[in-house]
Amino acid sequence: MREFRAEDARIEARRLIRDLLGDDHPKAGPLLGRARAALGDPRAYRCVELAQGAPLIRRSAELAAIAGLLVGTEILGRDWWATGRSGKIPSPDEALAAAMGIDPWTDLTVLEMLAAWIADDTADQDWGTPVARVDLNSWQPEDRIPLPRDAAPGTQLVVGFDAGGRVDAIVLERPDGTLGSNLDFATLRYSRPAEAQWSWGVAAGLGPHALPGEDPDPYTVTVDPEVAETLRRWALRHGATTELVGTRWQAKGDVVTAVERVDWVWRSGEWFAWWRATSALLGGDPVQIAARMKDISSAP
């Protein structure tokens, strides 16, 4: 079942990214070449700098954010980057240059924040500004939003949920004569930058994703052999196969490839500790490695 769900996600991601970027097996080189054309060299180079500075376990996510940015820029134009916002919010160009986090996206990296920003702005252009936002961790449809003063039965309202995500709420009259609303989950949709970001990350996978001109190649850096073998054997004991994890983890690229192949996110909960430990191994900090290995030693 796990294999089917993971492969279904990859199939859908390849379909989307083929429609958006014309390539169902995306790579970093072509992505960055198209980003230069869409964003211009200075912005594209700055995006590459930020992606290069991210941990290797997160590089794919940073490149996926660049995919969202280039699709959004192709839709909204380069003026989007220079346009200031009301109040104290800087322009996207200023945020990119200063690597500055902006509410409500301060828990994201700069590239992810900018990708969320352009995904939302594209959604606003396509479907209008949402009247409210909802958390779809709850699938309760009834009365999730405050109604505007001019709401009437049959009115269709645009509601936001994720970055670039929209769903419609239908206003209706309740049996007691009051007005309420129901979310129409059949109208769930995402803007094209949001689709590009998700689909590039899933279709391309964790990597390795070497960047053009990168020397030395960070994926060739060796890892602690004892820790690496402990984590590889843990994966084998918990259901992975040698075909997935390989016979030896010598370099960081071997670790990234194994993490991608095992589809840990579709497995049981104890695999989260394994993922944290492999991330620490890639980071190379002895203190973090020791802490994460202690965590995994207590996993079932």
LODREN-540982 format. One line per field, with one value per residue (C-alpha): residue number from 1; x, y, z. Coordinates in nm, 3 decimals. Example, Ala and Ser with C-alpha at 12.3 -4.5 7.8 and 13.67 -1.06 7.14 Angstrom:
<nodes>
i [1/2]
xx [1.230/1.367]
yy [-0.450/-0.106]
zz [0.780/0.714]
</nodes>
This chain:
<nodes>
i [1/2/3/4/5/6/7/8/9/10/11/12/13/14/15/16/17/18/19/20/21/22/23/24/25/26/27/28/29/30/31/32/33/34/35/36/37/38/39/40/41/42/43/44/45/46/47/48/49/50/51/52/53/54/55/56/57/58/59/60/61/62/63/64/65/66/67/68/69/70/71/72/73/74/75/76/77/78/79/80/81/82/83/84/85/86/87/88/89/90/91/92/93/94/95/96/97/98/99/100/101/102/103/104/105/106/107/108/109/110/111/112/113/114/115/116/117/118/119/120/121/122/123/124/125/126/127/128/129/130/131/132/133/134/135/136/137/138/139/140/141/142/143/144/145/146/147/148/149/150/151/152/153/154/155/156/157/158/159/160/161/162/163/164/165/166/167/168/169/170/171/172/173/174/175/176/177/178/179/180/181/182/183/184/185/186/187/188/189/190/191/192/193/194/195/196/197/198/199/200/201/202/203/204/205/206/207/208/209/210/211/212/213/214/215/216/217/218/219/220/221/222/223/224/225/226/227/228/229/230/231/232/233/234/235/236/237/238/239/240/241/242/243/244/245/246/247/248/249/250/251/252/253/254/255/256/257/258/259/260/261/262/263/264/265/266/267/268/269/270/271/272/273/274/275/276/277/278/279/280/281/282/283/284/285/286/287/288/289/290/291/292/293/294/295/296/297/298/299/300]
xx [0.000/0.284/0.453/0.130/0.064/0.418/0.417/0.072/0.210/0.510/0.292/0.069/0.372/0.532/0.208/0.182/0.543/0.532/0.231/0.396/0.760/0.757/0.972/0.846/1.195/1.313/1.677/1.848/2.038/1.740/1.536/1.799/1.846/1.477/1.483/1.753/1.533/1.225/1.375/1.683/2.043/2.084/1.772/1.844/2.201/2.080/1.828/2.107/2.318/2.037/1.973/2.343/2.355/2.071/2.135/2.158/1.848/1.657/1.814/1.531/1.278/1.473/1.489/1.116/1.058/1.258/1.028/0.730/0.899/0.979/0.625/0.480/0.712/0.615/0.252/0.278/0.586/0.914/0.744/0.610/0.958/1.002/0.653/0.642/0.367/0.165/0.295/0.634/0.633/0.935/0.928/1.017/1.346/1.436/1.342/1.550/1.856/1.847/1.734/1.455/1.165/0.820/0.503/0.312/0.587/0.871/0.879/0.980/1.313/1.344/1.289/0.990/0.848/0.881/0.727/0.431/0.398/0.390/0.157/-0.091/-0.064/-0.125/-0.427/-0.561/-0.521/-0.693/-0.982/-0.994/-0.888/-1.023/-1.280/-1.127/-0.879/-0.944/-0.733/-0.812/-0.673/-1.042/-1.274/-1.588/-1.768/-2.029/-1.990/-1.612/-1.596/-1.756/-1.996/-1.966/-2.250/-2.383/-2.392/-2.709/-2.818/-2.640/-2.344/-2.014/-1.721/-1.350/-1.168/-0.793/-0.625/-0.262/-0.030/-0.194/-0.479/-0.842/-1.180/-1.530/-1.784/-2.151/-2.385/-2.717/-3.014/-3.038/-3.373/-3.398/-3.374/-3.015/-2.744/-2.457/-2.204/-2.069/-1.723/-1.746/-1.448/-1.503/-1.369/-1.030/-0.760/-0.407/-0.246/0.011/0.314/0.195/0.146/0.493/0.657/0.490/0.526/0.893/0.990/0.803/0.900/1.268/1.305/1.565/1.851/2.142/2.100/2.443/2.431/2.604/2.967/2.958/3.312/3.372/3.062/2.905/2.753/3.100/3.191/3.237/3.023/3.097/3.111/3.002/2.696/2.613/2.619/2.409/2.140/2.154/2.111/1.828/1.643/1.693/1.560/1.250/1.140/1.364/1.555/1.916/1.789/1.651/1.926/2.228/2.515/2.730/2.698/3.034/2.944/2.661/2.518/2.472/2.270/2.050/1.980/1.880/1.654/1.479/1.431/1.287/0.988/1.014/0.725/0.485/0.614/0.539/0.603/0.944/1.092/1.074/1.357/1.554/1.503/1.620/1.928/2.015/1.967/2.211/2.457/2.440/2.485/2.800/2.762/2.886/2.659/2.349/2.452/2.494/2.155/1.972/2.140/2.026/1.671/1.677/1.819/1.495/1.276/1.104]
yy [0.000/0.239/0.180/0.251/0.577/0.703/0.612/0.768/1.095/1.078/1.004/1.303/1.524/1.428/1.503/1.846/1.947/1.829/2.055/2.348/2.319/2.063/1.807/1.511/1.420/1.760/1.838/2.132/2.252/2.305/2.450/2.713/2.795/2.869/3.060/3.291/3.363/3.431/3.611/3.770/3.682/3.874/3.725/3.377/3.386/3.498/3.213/2.967/3.110/3.046/2.696/2.616/2.728/2.500/2.157/1.887/1.715/2.036/2.129/1.973/2.182/2.499/2.411/2.336/2.685/2.825/2.633/2.804/3.143/3.107/2.994/3.276/3.530/3.409/3.473/3.799/3.949/4.073/4.381/4.157/4.145/4.522/4.614/4.740/4.640/4.856/4.925/4.788/4.490/4.509/4.417/4.061/4.193/4.340/4.020/3.813/4.036/4.052/3.691/3.840/3.649/3.810/3.728/3.502/3.289/3.324/2.947/2.899/2.952/3.270/3.088/2.897/3.223/3.396/3.095/3.106/3.481/3.454/3.151/3.353/3.661/3.445/3.287/3.634/3.735/3.419/3.396/3.719/3.802/3.544/3.663/3.442/3.163/2.818/2.533/2.220/1.993/1.996/1.882/2.016/2.207/2.398/2.762/2.783/3.151/3.481/3.599/3.941/4.185/4.152/3.771/3.615/3.255/3.113/3.352/3.181/3.306/3.242/3.110/3.059/2.769/2.695/2.924/2.947/2.720/2.819/2.662/2.803/2.849/2.852/3.075/2.914/2.970/2.740/2.590/2.853/3.134/3.234/3.246/3.001/2.858/2.524/2.470/2.302/2.068/1.981/2.330/2.280/2.422/2.559/2.832/2.728/2.841/2.627/2.331/2.386/2.393/2.073/1.880/1.972/1.854/1.524/1.449/1.539/1.378/1.458/1.423/1.431/1.772/1.913/2.280/2.415/2.508/2.366/2.266/2.064/1.854/1.842/1.503/1.345/1.445/1.133/1.058/0.889/0.521/0.378/0.604/0.548/0.171/0.182/0.383/0.167/-0.149/0.010/0.072/-0.290/-0.417/-0.200/-0.317/-0.150/-0.363/-0.355/-0.242/0.070/0.156/0.018/-0.190/0.092/0.462/0.621/0.973/1.216/1.137/0.773/0.887/1.125/0.855/0.607/0.854/0.927/0.563/0.434/0.673/0.707/0.954/0.678/0.436/0.396/0.668/0.547/0.632/1.001/0.943/0.772/1.066/1.310/1.097/1.078/1.454/1.502/1.266/1.480/1.797/1.658/1.824/1.567/1.704/1.675/1.331/1.206/1.348/1.199/0.860/0.859/0.928/0.645/0.401/0.444/0.392/0.051]
zz [0.000/0.092/-0.245/-0.432/-0.248/-0.297/-0.666/-0.717/-0.579/-0.813/-1.115/-1.040/-0.975/-1.306/-1.488/-1.330/-1.378/-1.739/-1.798/-1.619/-1.724/-2.004/-1.819/-1.617/-1.485/-1.362/-1.289/-1.122/-1.430/-1.664/-1.377/-1.299/-1.666/-1.701/-1.371/-1.511/-1.811/-1.597/-1.297/-1.452/-1.366/-1.036/-0.875/-1.009/-0.879/-0.537/-0.532/-0.615/-0.331/-0.085/-0.219/-0.199/0.163/0.270/0.425/0.157/0.296/0.215/-0.118/-0.318/-0.124/-0.203/-0.573/-0.567/-0.427/-0.719/-0.954/-0.791/-0.821/-1.188/-1.276/-1.069/-1.231/-1.577/-1.481/-1.283/-1.450/-1.305/-1.165/-0.888/-0.736/-0.711/-0.599/-0.241/-0.003/0.234/0.582/0.680/0.442/0.207/-0.159/-0.259/-0.401/-0.061/0.118/-0.123/-0.095/0.285/0.338/0.547/0.697/0.679/0.871/0.838/0.683/0.935/0.990/0.624/0.450/0.245/-0.084/0.053/0.189/-0.147/-0.322/-0.080/-0.142/-0.519/-0.502/-0.296/-0.518/-0.826/-0.659/-0.577/-0.942/-1.064/-0.816/-0.617/-0.263/-0.015/0.236/0.507/0.567/0.712/0.846/0.649/0.917/1.003/0.725/0.890/0.612/0.809/0.917/0.908/0.814/0.918/0.649/0.485/0.542/0.188/0.190/0.052/-0.007/-0.310/-0.285/-0.361/-0.151/-0.209/0.098/0.141/0.318/0.216/0.022/-0.318/-0.206/-0.244/-0.181/-0.226/0.052/-0.045/0.157/0.246/0.473/0.773/0.887/1.163/0.906/0.982/0.718/0.722/0.481/0.369/0.226/-0.113/-0.107/-0.472/-0.552/-0.384/-0.610/-0.609/-0.812/-1.073/-0.868/-0.575/-0.809/-0.956/-0.615/-0.496/-0.819/-0.879/-0.530/-0.556/-0.917/-0.872/-0.530/-0.266/-0.509/-0.531/-0.697/-0.778/-0.875/-1.187/-1.117/-0.765/-0.668/-0.464/-0.502/-0.152/-0.226/-0.246/0.112/0.324/0.630/0.963/0.858/1.195/1.223/0.857/0.891/1.208/1.030/0.717/0.924/1.124/0.797/0.693/1.027/0.988/0.647/0.387/0.138/0.026/-0.314/-0.146/0.104/-0.080/0.055/0.193/0.274/0.209/0.092/0.154/-0.187/-0.081/0.222/0.023/-0.236/0.034/0.214/-0.116/-0.207/0.120/0.110/0.487/0.511/0.401/0.666/1.038/1.295/1.420/1.080/1.173/1.422/1.146/0.912/1.180/1.239/0.868/0.843/1.130/0.961/0.647/0.854/1.013/1.356/1.614/1.887/1.667/1.545/1.904/2.006/1.709/1.750/2.112/1.989/1.739/1.992/2.188/1.880/1.860]
</nodes>
